Amino acid sequence: MLTEGANLVFARSTKDDQKDRPCKKPFTWRTTMKVLVIGGGGREHALVWKIAQSPLVTRVYCAPGNPGIGLLAENVAIKVDDLPGLLEFATKEGIGLTVVGPELPSPWVSWTCSRKTA
């Protein structure tokens, strides 16, 4: 259950708990993150627009972005195919989620990030 202020409430249950019985001691977890959207077209604009509405998101970056996206997120002057630059930026800024808009870098971004963290 998602509540205001990005609190996620998880109910603890055991075998003999009834499904409709409320949890007496819920576990709460608060989390926020920075998001990097890769690309600069209309698809990425729509992604940035929706991601920016989430209460879980503290900051949205877009690389390379465009002037319209710049109204919603911070544009970063890194090309879509500059994978070392994207990885360095994501690591430096503590990006929690990267959303790849264009088809071009998608498999390479996943491969590069997995190689870096392995």
C-alpha positions in Angstrom: 0.0 0.0 0.0 1.5 3.4 -1.0 0.6 6.3 1.2 1.3 10.0 1.2 5.0 10.9 1.7 6.3 7.8 -0.1 5.7 5.4 2.8 5.4 1.8 1.8 3.6 -0.3 4.3 4.2 -4.0 4.3 1.9 -6.3 6.4 3.4 -9.2 8.3 1.4 -12.3 8.2 1.6 -15.9 9.4 -0.2 -19.1 8.4 -3.1 -18.5 10.9 -3.6 -14.9 10.1 -6.9 -14.0 8.5 -6.6 -12.2 5.2 -9.0 -9.4 6.1 -7.4 -8.8 9.5 -5.4 -5.5 9.6 -1.7 -5.7 10.5 -1.1 -4.5 14.0 2.6 -3.7 13.5 3.2 -2.6 9.9 6.8 -2.2 8.7 7.3 1.2 7.0 10.0 2.1 4.5 10.7 5.5 3.1 12.6 5.8 -0.1 13.4 8.5 -2.7 15.6 8.4 -5.7 17.1 10.4 -8.6 16.2 9.3 -12.1 18.1 9.6 -15.4 16.2 9.4 -18.6 18.3 8.8 -21.7 17.1 10.5 -24.9 15.8 13.8 -26.1 12.6 13.2 -28.2 8.9 13.2 -27.6 8.9 9.7 -26.0 11.5 10.9 -23.5 9.5 14.1 -22.8 6.4 11.9 -21.9 8.6 9.7 -19.7 10.1 12.7 -17.9 6.7 14.3 -17.5 5.2 11.2 -15.8 8.3 10.2 -13.7 8.5 13.8 -12.3 5.0 13.4 -10.8 6.1 10.5 -8.6 6.5 11.3 -4.9 9.4 8.8 -4.9 11.5 10.9 -7.2 13.5 13.8 -5.9 15.2 14.8 -9.1 15.0 14.0 -12.8 17.9 14.3 -15.2 17.7 13.8 -19.0 20.6 13.2 -21.3 20.8 15.0 -23.7 17.2 16.3 -23.3 15.7 19.2 -25.2 14.4 22.7 -24.3 10.9 21.3 -23.6 12.2 18.6 -21.3 14.4 21.2 -19.6 11.2 22.7 -18.2 10.5 19.5 -16.3 14.0 18.0 -15.7 17.7 19.0 -15.7 19.2 18.5 -19.1 22.7 16.9 -19.1 25.0 17.5 -22.1 25.9 13.8 -22.7 25.2 12.1 -26.0 22.9 9.1 -26.1 25.8 6.9 -27.3 28.4 8.1 -24.9 28.1 5.1 -22.5 31.2 5.9 -20.4 30.0 9.4 -19.9 26.5 8.3 -18.9 27.8 5.7 -16.5 30.2 8.2 -14.9 27.3 10.7 -14.5 25.0 8.1 -13.0 27.6 7.0 -10.6 28.6 10.5 -9.6 25.0 11.7 -9.0 23.8 8.6 -7.3 21.1 7.8 -9.9 18.7 5.2 -8.5 16.9 4.4 -11.8 17.9 4.9 -15.5 15.2 4.9 -18.1 16.4 4.3 -21.7 14.1 6.0 -24.3 15.7 5.3 -27.7 16.3 1.8 -29.0 20.0 2.5 -29.9 21.8 2.2 -26.5 19.4 -0.1 -24.6 21.4 -3.4 -24.7 24.7 -1.6 -24.3 23.6 0.4 -21.3 22.5 -2.8 -19.5 25.7 -4.6 -20.4 28.0 -1.7 -19.4 26.3 -1.2 -16.1 26.4 -4.9 -15.3 30.1 -5.1 -16.2 30.8 -2.0 -14.0 29.0 -3.4 -10.9 30.2 -7.0 -11.2 
